[in-house]
Amino acid sequence: VKAVHHEVKELRSDMTQHLKKMEVTMRTVVEQMSGDTKKLQTVWEDKLKEVEEALSDGNKRLAALAMNQLHKGITSSVSSTTNNSDATEEMNSQFVFIKEQLTNIFQFQKDDKEKYKRESYELLQGLRSVQAQLVRVEVKIDTQSMALARIEKGLDKIFTAVRQGLIQIRDSLQGNEKEIMRLRRAWDEGITQIETAVDNQGSAAKLSQAIEDLKENNDIFADDLNATIRDAMNKQFEDMKVKLSESNKIDQQQVLAELRSMQAQLAEVLVLTKDSRARLEEGLQMLRRTVVNVNQRTCPTLFIMLPRDFNDNESLMADEAVERVTKLYSFVMDSSSRQDILVDLLNEREYLALVCEVCHQPQYPAIELTKPKEIVGKILPLAKVGLKVVCTVSNVSSLGRVFGFPTPVLPPEAVDQAKGFLESVGKSSMDDFKELQKRAKRDHGGEEKQAKEGAGGGGANEEQDMSEGYCAREFRRFLKEVDPKDEWCGLSAKVTDDGYVFFICEECYINQIEWKSTWSKLSAGPS
């Protein structure tokens, strides 16, 4: 019996993996197709309905026939509308596996009706998730706005030799992810040490030592640099010591922000497809309402709060999960909501999910918050951005992951309730973010708040703290505490060819690499 259960568990795991791969393949196909995707959508919808009816009636032959027709119709369309033979072959192999699983499901029909029902439901959910990829994202890109956005406001580039030299060090590592990560972490440790000295109003000697440590760690990677550039970098680090030790906290924060933006560029340069670039732009426009410069980010800042863990199938029914998310986010939908009620609403453990900035899908496993009452109030305004981004590209039927379910498809009983929630998110504005952030700072400032009150208030310094992004800083500190190795639920930092910093999931990364490889082959022409 144990052996059979183990085999079934492995089969279910394999099916999930194949369905996820099928989603990725379908997204690739849709981006490369000429013309619209209406024909594909029609074929998929009609045949999937037949499969669903056959499973409901327990009709094995009709289910097999409908799945064969779906297989043939989709692969035929893919083959005729794209030149990507690899995608056609991949889609074909995935369909073969799914058809085998369909046959296996019918083995449970007589002896275990509950298992038959559950397995059928999971298969249909997975296929619906694949179907959702057929809707191509059409986002108009305002090229003038994009050009202006590339020139991030609020910072003069003081240490250009350090910035340019660091980019050359990155490029000299030639995409070696391990070496780039070591360099990135060396900078992270150095900047954190400088930031600690600034926050604690440390002595000039401590600040100078922190910068010296960063300079020495950076110089280890600068062996292959031109000697002139290397000397210029080290001279500017010496100038940095003087500037930081002689300036006030506002100027010190400016230098820190510039150092963070330098560190953020330490990632692989990745060329995005047009649709992926459009989705990235849409999310970054919202993020710009919360931080001075999105390119100062050294960790993901797009996330959502969950009412339950992805893997928890017991604690909340679907309608209860939707209700709880609605209550949780009510505190950022309306800036006049009382914060003390939020504390009472929180459980002993809460969960949040990081969001990929290309596909805008929540990532799992979810991050567990063991002390939510200490952190949620500080970062919840930032979670509103993640929610807006995720809901912008989703419809009601594909919001499952927002409510803590492992697949995008919501159970039918929760759809009506989720529709009202989606409408309220759509109506909410990001214009009140500054006010929400101030309230979070006032109510949850913690030790930093107490120190300032003891010193007689903040004044201009407090305004600077706000403009630098209180919620983003608190979230970065929290994330570093719970994820010291920067695993980020599988997300990785990347940079576009014109300098945008973003965080992408493994599936989207593979998708972009496959697209780039295919495009290179097509550009090369016939051999």
Disulfide bonds with the S-S distance in Angstrom:
none
